[in-house]
């Protein structure tokens, strides 16, 4: 935890510019044990009383504004997130007693506040930028409320001055990581994997985001876990072979004794973890959160699979430590950086990592994914993190490459490089243009120590859930061109997108009905135990209802039913009523070893009645133009499909219980 309570030493504090975002969504869910909580790094009081002392010899060598990395605003990878505290560190040189060192903040010309910085009693003749310390420089923490678009900072040390205007600081967006973390309690294990102490703030300290919105969402309790077709399956005797879709009923295992006896599970650790990942993604989509949240499913304490997997905002793994940190990097579109090292990437690649690192592969070539030459800063422990490991003299590696992560005692996360910090910021905020340039890197193996090339690809950005002082929570997204948040509603999004991707109501008692369907392996189709919790409700369509059927037919769009909605789930209740909903998956492949024959699915329904049974039906359907003569196009000219007869050709694929 930070050492300091709420900031108290202020000479001036006037109202600041409006926050980049309104208050985050889900802070006051009616069920706070399930609803999203917002975690922010706390402000701290580490400024000192202003002395008024002067020293004509004082010179400002460097002035840093730091959230995750110790770089000045002129650095190519400098980035600040709005509404997050920042350490200011000023290296002042000279002779004699230290003068007053002060920072004054303004916003669009309006005074915001000022702080006097703590530092050494006497000025050093020089300050080594490769050995950062609070002891040899002047420091204080700017409160989060100051970090708003339009911020300018002016530093004074005696007669020396340094000013960073708003264009230099480039404050704008307030990126937020919204994360759901369901526990998978599988095969009778009732012990969830423990989260490390204070993990939210310790993790947030490593990220270039302003806040973490977190919900555990729900516990997914099941004795069965669906797994898609995979190339890394095995026989019962442990011989590698492709594996069709199946249902896991035990933790993956294949000891030598099991191989000899023919009792190995037919799936390995990655297939097992991939099953949890896919179920997690289905839950995220069922809650209408795939456009503004990510999900990381955690396997229970005694059912770990030996690692993790992630991508596209969806992940699963064994823990909330190093595995989690790595997989969440994948979830933010970061690859294993070795393949993107500029010395290995294609000349026309838009994604080029500049740091080779110190490690070599079996061919005596750089592994890549190095940390670079910038010190990281861990706000949660108020510590600077060296780019080179003291124990072996080798450069750290990124969490996305690893091999020399050099974890300090007591740390639970390793740090991303300055390149990855900006990459992550662009992932959350959006970046419409490729960004290229060069950066000094003294350990570059290709002779480019003064100018190692880098490149960042374009990014679409993530939306953020907010409460705009209205009855209905909304979603906003940063527009990098306009430099403002835009509500995600028509015309920013089409009516189709709002209806098919986003919740229609939030923080409701829901039941998630979930499972898997195989078009080729009937035994691999299943309905899992329903999960009851507080979540979101998306629009669902009952194809047997005339109004819903007409609505389905009206959406000739890739955002709607164009690609197919081949399943229907029916929930039957003890009071004799039922609900039906089409499921927008279309696993029509005919090869049992190909993933196109299998799909995971989940649907949220109101949890307002007692379930008696659930039935999953296969009833292929798509909505295309009337002239498109495909067998499942209910919009084609001459089609006789109606709401009344829609289910006549449906076949039962699975039942619960």
C-alpha positions as CSV (number, residue, x, y, z in Angstrom):
1,X,0.0,0.0,0.0
2,X,1.2,3.6,-0.5
3,X,2.8,5.1,2.5
4,X,0.8,8.3,2.6
5,X,-2.7,9.3,3.4
6,X,-4.8,11.7,1.3
7,X,-2.9,14.7,0.0
8,X,-2.9,17.5,2.6
9,X,-0.1,19.9,1.7
10,X,-1.6,22.3,-0.8
11,X,-0.9,26.0,-1.2
12,X,-3.8,26.4,-3.7
13,X,-6.5,24.1,-4.8
14,X,-9.2,25.4,-7.0
15,X,-11.8,23.5,-9.0
16,X,-10.3,21.5,-11.9
17,X,-11.6,20.8,-15.3
18,X,-14.3,18.3,-15.6
19,X,-13.2,14.7,-15.4
20,X,-12.7,12.8,-18.6
21,X,-15.5,10.4,-17.6
22,X,-18.5,10.5,-15.4
23,X,-18.5,8.3,-12.4
24,X,-17.8,4.7,-13.4
25,X,-20.6,2.3,-13.8
26,X,-21.6,-0.4,-11.3
27,X,-20.1,1.3,-8.2
28,X,-23.4,1.0,-6.4
29,X,-24.7,-2.3,-7.7
30,X,-27.6,-3.5,-5.5
31,X,-25.6,-6.6,-4.8
32,X,-22.1,-5.3,-4.1
33,X,-20.6,-8.7,-3.7
34,X,-21.3,-9.3,-7.4
35,X,-21.5,-5.9,-9.0
36,X,-18.4,-4.1,-10.4
37,X,-16.2,-2.3,-7.9
38,X,-14.0,0.6,-9.1
39,X,-10.4,0.4,-7.9
40,X,-8.2,3.5,-8.2
41,X,-4.7,4.3,-6.9
42,X,-5.1,6.5,-3.8
43,X,-3.7,10.0,-3.5
44,X,-0.9,10.5,-1.0
45,X,0.5,13.3,1.0
46,X,4.3,13.4,0.4
47,X,4.7,17.1,-0.3
48,X,6.4,19.4,2.2
49,X,5.9,22.9,3.6
50,X,7.2,25.5,1.2
51,X,10.5,27.1,2.6
52,X,10.9,30.0,0.3
53,X,14.7,29.2,0.2
54,X,16.7,30.4,-2.8
55,X,19.9,29.2,-4.4
56,X,21.2,30.9,-7.6
57,X,23.3,27.8,-8.5
58,X,20.3,25.5,-8.9
59,X,19.7,24.0,-12.3
60,X,16.9,21.6,-13.3
61,X,18.5,18.7,-15.1
62,X,15.3,16.7,-15.6
63,X,11.7,16.9,-14.7
64,X,9.6,13.7,-14.8
65,X,5.8,13.2,-14.5
66,X,5.5,9.5,-13.8
67,X,2.7,7.0,-13.6
68,X,4.3,3.8,-14.8
69,X,7.7,4.7,-16.3
70,X,10.4,7.2,-15.5
71,X,10.5,9.2,-18.7
72,X,10.2,12.9,-19.5
73,X,7.3,14.2,-21.6
74,X,9.6,14.5,-24.6
75,X,10.2,10.7,-24.6
76,X,8.6,8.9,-27.6
77,X,6.7,6.5,-25.2
78,X,5.6,9.1,-22.7
79,X,1.9,8.7,-21.7
80,X,-0.3,9.9,-18.9
81,X,-3.8,8.6,-18.1
82,X,-6.3,11.2,-16.8
83,X,-7.7,11.0,-13.2
84,X,-4.8,9.0,-11.9
85,X,-2.1,10.2,-9.5
86,X,1.3,10.9,-10.8
87,X,4.7,11.3,-9.2
88,X,6.7,14.3,-10.1
89,X,10.5,13.9,-9.8
90,X,12.8,16.8,-10.4
91,X,16.6,16.3,-10.6
92,X,18.1,19.6,-9.4
93,X,21.9,20.1,-9.4
94,X,24.1,22.9,-8.0
95,X,26.1,23.7,-4.8
96,X,25.1,24.5,-1.3
97,X,21.7,24.2,0.5
98,X,18.7,23.2,-1.5
99,X,16.3,25.9,-2.6
100,X,12.5,25.5,-2.5
101,X,11.4,23.3,-5.4
102,X,7.8,23.8,-6.4
103,X,5.4,22.7,-9.0
104,X,2.4,24.9,-10.0
105,X,-0.5,23.3,-11.9
106,X,-2.9,25.2,-14.2
107,X,-5.6,24.0,-16.5
108,X,-6.4,26.1,-19.6
109,X,-4.9,29.1,-17.8
110,X,-6.9,28.6,-14.6
111,X,-5.0,27.9,-11.3
112,X,-5.3,24.4,-10.0
113,X,-2.8,24.2,-7.2
114,X,0.8,24.0,-6.2
115,X,3.1,21.7,-4.2
116,X,6.5,22.0,-2.7
117,X,8.7,18.9,-3.3
118,X,10.6,16.9,-0.7
119,X,14.3,16.4,-1.4
120,X,17.9,16.4,-0.1
121,X,19.0,19.2,2.2
122,X,22.0,20.0,-0.1
123,X,22.1,20.1,-3.9
124,X,24.1,17.3,-5.5
125,X,26.7,18.2,-8.2
126,X,25.0,15.7,-10.5
127,X,22.1,13.2,-10.5
128,X,22.5,9.9,-12.2
129,X,19.4,9.2,-14.3
130,X,20.3,5.5,-14.2
131,X,20.0,5.4,-10.5
132,X,16.7,7.1,-9.7
133,X,15.9,7.7,-6.0
134,X,13.8,10.0,-4.0
135,X,16.9,10.6,-1.9
136,X,18.8,12.5,-4.6
137,X,16.0,14.3,-6.3
138,X,12.9,16.3,-5.4
139,X,9.5,14.5,-5.4
140,X,5.8,14.8,-4.7
141,X,2.7,13.2,-5.9
142,X,0.1,15.1,-7.9
143,X,-3.5,14.2,-6.9
144,X,-5.6,12.4,-9.5
145,X,-8.0,15.4,-9.6
146,X,-5.2,17.5,-11.2
147,X,-4.6,15.0,-14.0
148,X,-7.2,16.3,-16.4
149,X,-7.2,17.4,-20.0
150,X,-5.7,20.9,-20.3
151,X,-3.2,20.4,-17.5
152,X,0.1,22.4,-17.6
153,X,2.9,22.2,-15.0
154,X,5.6,24.7,-14.1
155,X,8.6,23.7,-12.0
156,X,10.8,26.1,-10.2
157,X,14.1,25.5,-8.3
158,X,15.5,28.7,-7.1
159,X,15.7,30.8,-10.3
160,X,15.6,27.7,-12.6
161,X,12.3,26.9,-14.3
162,X,10.9,24.2,-16.5
163,X,7.3,24.3,-18.0
164,X,5.3,21.5,-19.6
165,X,2.3,22.9,-21.4
166,X,-0.9,21.0,-22.1
167,X,0.3,20.0,-25.6
168,X,3.4,18.4,-24.1
169,X,1.6,16.5,-21.3
170,X,-1.1,15.3,-23.8
171,X,-3.6,14.5,-21.1
172,X,-6.9,13.3,-22.5
173,X,-8.4,9.9,-22.1
174,X,-9.2,8.0,-18.9
175,X,-8.7,4.4,-19.9
176,X,-10.5,1.9,-17.7
177,X,-10.0,-1.9,-17.5
178,X,-13.3,-3.5,-16.8
179,X,-12.7,-7.1,-15.8
180,X,-14.9,-10.0,-14.9
181,X,-13.2,-12.8,-13.0
182,X,-15.5,-15.8,-12.6
183,X,-14.2,-18.8,-10.6
184,X,-14.5,-22.2,-12.2
185,X,-15.3,-24.8,-9.5
186,X,-15.0,-28.0,-11.5
187,X,-15.4,-31.7,-10.8
188,X,-16.3,-31.3,-7.1
189,X,-13.5,-28.9,-6.1
190,X,-15.1,-26.2,-3.9
191,X,-11.9,-24.2,-3.2
192,X,-11.5,-21.1,-5.4
193,X,-8.0,-20.0,-6.2
194,X,-7.1,-17.3,-3.8
195,X,-6.4,-13.7,-5.0
196,X,-3.1,-12.3,-3.7
197,X,-3.4,-9.6,-1.0
198,X,-4.2,-6.2,-2.4
199,X,-3.8,-7.6,-5.9
200,X,-6.1,-5.0,-7.5
201,X,-3.9,-2.0,-6.7
202,X,-0.7,-3.9,-7.2
203,X,-1.8,-4.9,-10.6
204,X,-3.2,-1.5,-11.5
205,X,0.2,0.0,-10.6
206,X,1.7,-1.8,-13.6
207,X,-0.9,-0.7,-16.1
208,X,-1.2,2.5,-18.1
209,X,-4.9,2.9,-17.2
210,X,-6.7,5.1,-14.8
211,X,-8.9,2.6,-13.0
212,X,-9.8,-1.1,-12.7
213,X,-13.4,-2.0,-12.6
214,X,-13.6,-5.6,-11.3
215,X,-16.3,-8.1,-10.6
216,X,-15.9,-11.7,-9.7
217,X,-19.3,-12.0,-11.5
218,X,-20.2,-15.6,-10.5
219,X,-18.9,-19.0,-9.7
220,X,-19.3,-21.5,-12.5
221,X,-19.9,-24.8,-10.8
222,X,-19.9,-27.9,-13.0
223,X,-18.8,-31.5,-13.2
224,X,-18.5,-31.1,-17.0
225,X,-16.4,-28.8,-19.2
226,X,-16.8,-28.7,-22.9
227,X,-13.7,-28.7,-25.1
228,X,-13.5,-27.9,-28.8
229,X,-11.8,-30.0,-31.4
230,X,-8.0,-29.6,-31.0
231,X,-4.8,-30.6,-32.7
232,X,-3.1,-31.3,-29.3
233,X,-5.2,-34.2,-28.1
234,X,-4.0,-37.7,-27.2
235,X,-5.2,-41.2,-27.0
236,X,-5.9,-43.0,-23.7
237,X,-2.4,-44.3,-24.0
238,X,-0.8,-40.9,-24.2
239,X,-0.1,-40.9,-28.0
240,X,-0.5,-37.4,-29.6
241,X,-3.5,-37.2,-31.9
242,X,-6.1,-34.7,-33.0
243,X,-9.1,-34.6,-30.7
244,X,-12.7,-34.1,-31.6
245,X,-15.0,-32.1,-29.4
246,X,-15.6,-33.7,-26.0
247,X,-16.8,-33.1,-22.5
248,X,-14.1,-33.1,-19.8
249,X,-15.0,-34.7,-16.5
250,X,-11.7,-34.6,-14.7
251,X,-8.5,-32.5,-14.5
252,X,-6.2,-33.3,-17.4
253,X,-3.6,-36.0,-16.5
254,X,-1.4,-38.5,-18.3
255,X,1.3,-40.0,-16.0
256,X,3.5,-42.8,-17.2
257,X,1.3,-45.2,-15.2
258,X,-1.8,-43.8,-16.8
259,X,-0.3,-44.1,-20.3
260,X,0.6,-47.8,-19.6
261,X,-2.9,-48.5,-18.3
262,X,-4.7,-46.6,-21.1
263,X,-6.4,-44.2,-18.7
264,X,-5.0,-40.8,-19.8
265,X,-7.5,-38.0,-20.3
266,X,-8.0,-37.4,-24.0
267,X,-7.2,-33.7,-23.6
268,X,-4.2,-31.9,-22.3
269,X,-3.8,-28.8,-20.1
270,X,-4.2,-26.3,-22.9
271,X,-7.3,-27.9,-24.3
272,X,-8.8,-27.9,-20.7
273,X,-7.8,-24.2,-20.2
274,X,-9.2,-23.4,-23.6
275,X,-12.5,-24.8,-22.6
276,X,-12.6,-22.5,-19.5
277,X,-11.6,-19.6,-21.7
278,X,-14.4,-20.3,-24.2
279,X,-17.1,-20.6,-21.5
280,X,-15.8,-17.3,-19.9
281,X,-16.1,-15.6,-23.3
282,X,-19.7,-16.9,-23.7
283,X,-20.6,-15.5,-20.2
284,X,-19.1,-12.1,-21.2
285,X,-21.1,-12.0,-24.4
286,X,-24.3,-13.1,-22.6
287,X,-23.9,-10.1,-20.4
288,X,-23.4,-7.7,-23.3
289,X,-20.0,-6.7,-22.1
290,X,-17.7,-7.8,-24.9
291,X,-17.3,-4.3,-26.3
292,X,-16.3,-2.7,-23.0
293,X,-15.0,-5.4,-20.6
294,X,-12.7,-8.3,-20.5
295,X,-13.0,-11.6,-18.7
296,X,-10.5,-14.0,-17.0
297,X,-11.8,-17.2,-15.7
298,X,-9.8,-18.8,-12.9
299,X,-9.6,-22.5,-12.4
300,X,-10.2,-23.7,-8.8
301,X,-7.3,-24.4,-6.5
302,X,-7.1,-28.1,-7.0
303,X,-8.0,-28.2,-10.7
304,X,-5.2,-26.0,-12.3
305,X,-4.3,-26.8,-15.9
306,X,-0.7,-25.7,-15.9
307,X,-0.8,-22.2,-17.3
308,X,-3.2,-19.9,-19.1
309,X,-4.5,-18.7,-22.4
310,X,-6.0,-15.4,-23.6
311,X,-6.8,-13.3,-26.6
312,X,-9.4,-10.9,-27.8
313,X,-10.4,-9.7,-24.3
314,X,-11.0,-13.3,-23.1
315,X,-8.7,-15.4,-20.9
316,X,-8.5,-18.2,-18.4
317,X,-5.8,-19.6,-16.3
318,X,-4.5,-21.0,-13.0
319,X,-3.9,-17.9,-10.9
320,X,-4.0,-14.1,-10.3
321,X,-0.2,-13.8,-10.3
322,X,2.3,-14.1,-13.2
323,X,0.0,-16.3,-15.3
324,X,-2.8,-13.7,-15.0
325,X,-0.4,-10.9,-15.8
326,X,0.8,-12.6,-19.0
327,X,-2.6,-13.7,-20.2
328,X,-4.1,-10.3,-19.6
329,X,-1.3,-8.9,-21.9
330,X,-2.6,-11.2,-24.6
331,X,-6.1,-10.0,-23.8
332,X,-4.9,-6.5,-24.6
333,X,-3.7,-7.7,-28.1
334,X,-0.1,-8.1,-27.0
335,X,1.7,-11.1,-28.5
336,X,4.9,-12.8,-27.4
337,X,7.1,-9.9,-28.3
338,X,10.0,-11.9,-29.6
339,X,8.2,-12.3,-33.0
340,X,7.6,-8.6,-33.2
341,X,11.2,-7.5,-32.5
342,X,12.1,-5.1,-35.2
343,X,15.1,-7.2,-36.2
344,X,12.8,-10.1,-36.9
345,X,9.5,-8.5,-38.1
346,X,8.8,-8.0,-41.8
347,X,10.0,-4.6,-43.1
348,X,6.4,-3.4,-43.8
349,X,5.1,-4.6,-40.4
350,X,3.2,-1.9,-38.4
351,X,4.0,-3.6,-35.1
352,X,7.7,-3.5,-34.2
353,X,9.0,-3.9,-30.7
354,X,12.4,-2.1,-30.3
355,X,14.1,-4.1,-27.6
356,X,16.0,-7.3,-28.3
357,X,16.8,-8.0,-24.7
358,X,19.9,-9.9,-23.4
359,X,18.8,-13.5,-23.9
360,X,19.7,-15.6,-26.9
361,X,17.8,-18.5,-28.5
362,X,19.2,-21.9,-29.6
363,X,20.5,-20.3,-32.8
364,X,22.4,-17.6,-30.8
365,X,19.9,-15.0,-32.0
366,X,18.1,-12.5,-29.7
367,X,15.0,-13.9,-28.1
368,X,13.4,-10.4,-28.2
369,X,10.8,-8.9,-25.8
370,X,13.4,-7.0,-23.8
371,X,12.6,-4.3,-21.3
372,X,14.5,-1.5,-22.9
373,X,16.5,1.1,-20.9
374,X,13.7,2.8,-19.0
375,X,13.1,2.4,-15.3
376,X,9.6,1.4,-14.4
377,X,7.8,2.9,-11.3
378,X,5.6,0.9,-9.0
379,X,3.1,3.3,-7.4
380,X,1.8,0.7,-5.0
381,X,5.2,0.2,-3.3
382,X,6.7,3.6,-4.2
383,X,9.7,1.8,-5.8
384,X,11.7,2.3,-9.0
385,X,12.2,-0.9,-11.0
386,X,15.6,-1.2,-12.9
387,X,15.6,-2.3,-16.5
388,X,18.6,-4.5,-15.8
389,X,18.5,-7.3,-13.1
390,X,21.2,-6.7,-10.5
391,X,21.5,-10.5,-9.8
392,X,22.8,-11.4,-13.3
393,X,23.4,-8.1,-15.1
394,X,20.9,-9.0,-17.9
395,X,18.1,-6.9,-19.2
396,X,14.6,-7.8,-17.9
397,X,12.1,-9.3,-20.3
398,X,8.6,-8.3,-20.8
399,X,5.7,-10.3,-19.1
400,X,4.9,-11.2,-22.7
401,X,8.2,-12.9,-23.3
402,X,9.8,-13.7,-19.9
403,X,12.9,-15.8,-19.3
404,X,14.5,-13.0,-17.2
405,X,11.7,-11.4,-15.3
406,X,13.8,-10.9,-12.2
407,X,11.0,-10.6,-9.7
408,X,11.9,-8.7,-6.5
409,X,11.1,-10.5,-3.2
410,X,7.4,-10.1,-2.4
411,X,6.3,-8.9,-5.9
412,X,3.4,-10.7,-7.6
413,X,3.6,-9.0,-11.0
414,X,6.4,-8.2,-13.4
415,X,6.5,-4.9,-15.2
416,X,5.7,-4.1,-18.8
417,X,8.2,-2.0,-20.8
418,X,7.6,1.6,-21.8
419,X,6.8,0.4,-25.3
420,X,4.1,-1.9,-23.9
421,X,2.8,0.8,-21.6
422,X,2.0,3.0,-24.6
423,X,0.8,0.0,-26.6
424,X,-1.7,-0.8,-23.8
425,X,-2.9,2.8,-23.6
426,X,-3.5,2.8,-27.4
427,X,-5.4,-0.5,-27.1
428,X,-7.8,0.9,-24.5
429,X,-8.1,4.4,-26.0
430,X,-7.9,3.7,-29.7
431,X,-5.3,4.9,-32.2
432,X,-6.4,5.7,-35.8
433,X,-2.9,6.0,-37.1
434,X,0.3,4.0,-37.1
435,X,3.0,5.5,-34.9
436,X,6.6,5.0,-35.9
437,X,10.0,6.3,-34.9
438,X,13.2,5.5,-33.2
439,X,14.4,5.3,-29.6
440,X,17.9,5.1,-28.0
441,X,18.7,1.6,-26.8
442,X,22.3,1.0,-25.7
443,X,22.1,-2.8,-25.9
444,X,20.8,-3.0,-29.4
445,X,22.6,-5.9,-31.2
446,X,22.1,-4.6,-34.7
447,X,24.1,-1.4,-34.3
448,X,21.1,0.9,-33.8
449,X,21.9,1.9,-30.2
450,X,21.1,5.5,-30.9
451,X,18.0,4.9,-32.9
452,X,16.3,1.5,-32.6
453,X,13.2,1.5,-34.8
454,X,9.7,1.0,-33.3
455,X,6.2,0.9,-34.7
456,X,2.7,0.8,-33.2
457,X,-0.3,-0.5,-35.2
458,X,-3.7,1.2,-35.2
459,X,-6.1,0.2,-32.5
460,X,-9.9,0.4,-32.4
461,X,-10.1,1.2,-28.6
462,X,-12.4,-0.1,-25.9
463,X,-15.6,1.5,-24.7
464,X,-16.1,2.3,-21.0
465,X,-19.3,1.8,-18.9
466,X,-20.3,5.1,-17.2
467,X,-23.3,6.6,-15.4
468,X,-24.1,9.9,-17.1
469,X,-26.5,11.0,-14.3
470,X,-29.4,9.3,-16.0
471,X,-31.6,6.3,-15.1
472,X,-30.1,4.1,-17.8
473,X,-26.3,3.5,-17.6
474,X,-24.6,4.1,-20.9
475,X,-21.4,3.3,-22.6
476,X,-18.9,5.8,-23.9
477,X,-15.8,5.5,-26.1
478,X,-12.8,7.9,-26.6
479,X,-12.7,9.6,-30.0
480,X,-9.0,10.2,-30.5
481,X,-9.7,12.7,-33.3
482,X,-12.2,14.7,-31.4
483,X,-10.3,14.4,-28.2
484,X,-13.5,13.6,-26.3
485,X,-15.7,10.7,-25.1
486,X,-18.7,9.9,-27.3
487,X,-21.8,8.1,-26.1
488,X,-22.1,4.7,-27.8
489,X,-25.5,5.1,-29.3
490,X,-26.8,6.1,-32.7
491,X,-25.3,7.6,-34.7
492,X,-22.0,6.6,-33.1
493,X,-23.3,3.0,-33.3
494,X,-26.0,1.6,-35.4
495,X,-29.3,0.5,-33.8
496,X,-28.3,-3.1,-34.8
497,X,-25.1,-2.9,-32.8
498,X,-26.8,-1.4,-29.7
499,X,-29.4,-4.2,-29.8
500,X,-27.1,-7.1,-30.5
501,X,-24.0,-6.3,-28.5
502,X,-24.9,-4.1,-25.5
503,X,-27.1,-4.7,-22.5
504,X,-30.6,-3.4,-22.5
505,X,-30.7,-3.4,-18.7
506,X,-28.0,-3.5,-16.1
507,X,-27.5,-5.1,-12.7
508,X,-30.4,-7.4,-12.8
509,X,-30.9,-10.8,-11.2
510,X,-30.1,-13.1,-14.1
511,X,-29.6,-16.8,-14.8
512,X,-27.0,-17.7,-17.4
513,X,-27.9,-20.8,-19.4
514,X,-24.8,-22.0,-21.1
515,X,-23.2,-25.0,-22.8
516,X,-21.8,-26.2,-26.1
517,X,-23.0,-27.7,-29.4
518,X,-21.3,-30.1,-31.8
519,X,-22.6,-30.5,-35.3
520,X,-20.7,-33.8,-35.6
521,X,-20.3,-35.3,-32.2
522,X,-23.7,-35.4,-30.4
523,X,-22.1,-36.5,-27.1
524,X,-20.1,-33.2,-27.0
525,X,-23.3,-31.1,-26.9
526,X,-24.3,-30.1,-23.4
527,X,-26.2,-27.7,-21.1
528,X,-24.2,-26.7,-18.0
529,X,-25.7,-26.1,-14.6
530,X,-27.5,-22.7,-14.7
531,X,-25.7,-19.9,-13.0
532,X,-27.6,-17.4,-10.9
533,X,-26.1,-14.0,-10.0
534,X,-26.4,-10.3,-10.7
535,X,-25.6,-9.4,-14.3
536,X,-26.9,-7.7,-17.4
537,X,-29.7,-8.5,-19.8
538,X,-29.3,-8.2,-23.6
539,X,-32.1,-8.3,-26.0
540,X,-33.2,-11.9,-26.8
541,X,-35.5,-13.1,-29.6
542,X,-38.2,-15.8,-29.3
543,X,-38.5,-17.1,-32.9
544,X,-42.0,-18.4,-32.0
545,X,-43.3,-14.9,-31.1
546,X,-44.7,-13.1,-34.1
547,X,-43.2,-9.7,-33.2
548,X,-39.8,-11.1,-32.4
549,X,-39.8,-13.2,-35.6
550,X,-40.6,-10.1,-37.7
551,X,-37.8,-8.2,-35.9
552,X,-35.4,-11.0,-36.7
553,X,-36.3,-10.9,-40.4
554,X,-35.8,-7.1,-40.5
555,X,-32.1,-7.3,-39.7
556,X,-30.2,-8.0,-42.9
557,X,-26.9,-7.1,-41.3
558,X,-23.6,-8.7,-40.3
559,X,-24.2,-7.4,-36.8
560,X,-27.4,-9.4,-36.6
561,X,-28.3,-12.8,-38.0
562,X,-26.5,-12.7,-41.3
563,X,-23.9,-15.3,-40.2
564,X,-26.5,-17.6,-38.7
565,X,-28.3,-18.4,-35.4
566,X,-28.7,-22.1,-35.5
567,X,-29.7,-22.9,-31.9
568,X,-32.7,-22.2,-29.7
569,X,-32.7,-22.6,-26.0
570,X,-36.0,-23.1,-24.1
571,X,-36.2,-22.6,-20.4
572,X,-39.2,-24.3,-18.7
573,X,-40.4,-23.1,-15.3
574,X,-42.2,-24.9,-12.5
575,X,-45.2,-22.6,-12.9
576,X,-45.8,-24.0,-16.4
577,X,-44.4,-21.1,-18.3
578,X,-41.4,-21.0,-20.6
579,X,-39.0,-18.7,-22.4
580,X,-37.3,-19.2,-25.8
581,X,-34.3,-17.5,-27.3
582,X,-32.3,-17.9,-30.5
583,X,-28.6,-18.3,-30.0
584,X,-26.3,-16.5,-32.5
585,X,-23.9,-19.3,-33.3
586,X,-23.7,-21.4,-36.5
587,X,-21.4,-24.4,-36.1
588,X,-22.3,-26.1,-39.4
589,X,-18.9,-27.7,-40.1
590,X,-19.0,-31.4,-41.0
591,X,-15.4,-32.3,-39.9
592,X,-15.4,-33.4,-36.3
593,X,-11.7,-32.4,-36.0
594,X,-12.4,-28.8,-37.2
595,X,-13.5,-26.1,-34.9
596,X,-16.2,-24.9,-37.3
597,X,-18.3,-27.9,-36.2
598,X,-18.5,-26.8,-32.6
599,X,-19.6,-23.7,-30.6
600,X,-19.8,-22.5,-27.0
601,X,-22.9,-20.5,-26.2
602,X,-24.6,-18.7,-23.3
603,X,-27.8,-16.7,-22.9
604,X,-28.9,-14.5,-19.9
605,X,-32.5,-14.6,-18.9
606,X,-34.3,-12.9,-16.0
607,X,-34.0,-14.9,-12.8
608,X,-37.6,-14.4,-11.7
609,X,-38.9,-17.9,-11.7
610,X,-37.8,-21.4,-10.7
611,X,-36.3,-23.4,-13.5
612,X,-37.7,-26.9,-14.1
613,X,-35.8,-27.9,-17.2
614,X,-33.9,-26.6,-20.2
615,X,-33.8,-27.8,-23.8
616,X,-31.3,-26.9,-26.5
617,X,-32.6,-27.2,-30.0
618,X,-30.7,-27.2,-33.3
619,X,-32.7,-25.2,-35.9
620,X,-30.4,-23.6,-38.5
621,X,-31.4,-20.1,-39.5
622,X,-29.9,-17.0,-41.1
623,X,-31.2,-13.7,-42.4
624,X,-30.0,-12.5,-45.8
625,X,-31.4,-10.6,-48.7
626,X,-34.5,-12.0,-50.4
627,X,-32.6,-13.0,-53.5
628,X,-30.1,-15.1,-51.6
629,X,-31.3,-18.7,-52.1
630,X,-29.7,-20.6,-49.3
631,X,-31.6,-23.3,-47.4
632,X,-31.6,-21.5,-44.0
633,X,-32.4,-17.9,-45.2
634,X,-35.8,-17.2,-43.7
635,X,-35.9,-14.0,-45.7
636,X,-35.5,-15.6,-49.1
637,X,-38.2,-15.2,-51.7
638,X,-40.8,-17.9,-51.3
639,X,-39.8,-18.9,-47.8
640,X,-42.8,-20.3,-45.8
641,X,-41.2,-20.1,-42.4
642,X,-43.3,-18.2,-39.8
643,X,-43.2,-17.8,-36.1
644,X,-45.9,-20.4,-35.8
645,X,-44.0,-23.1,-37.6
646,X,-40.4,-22.0,-36.9
647,X,-39.7,-24.9,-34.4
648,X,-41.4,-27.6,-36.5
649,X,-38.0,-28.7,-37.9
650,X,-36.0,-28.2,-34.7
651,X,-34.2,-31.2,-33.2
652,X,-33.2,-31.7,-29.6
653,X,-29.5,-31.4,-29.0
654,X,-29.2,-31.4,-25.2
655,X,-31.2,-31.3,-22.0
656,X,-30.8,-30.2,-18.5
657,X,-30.9,-31.6,-15.9
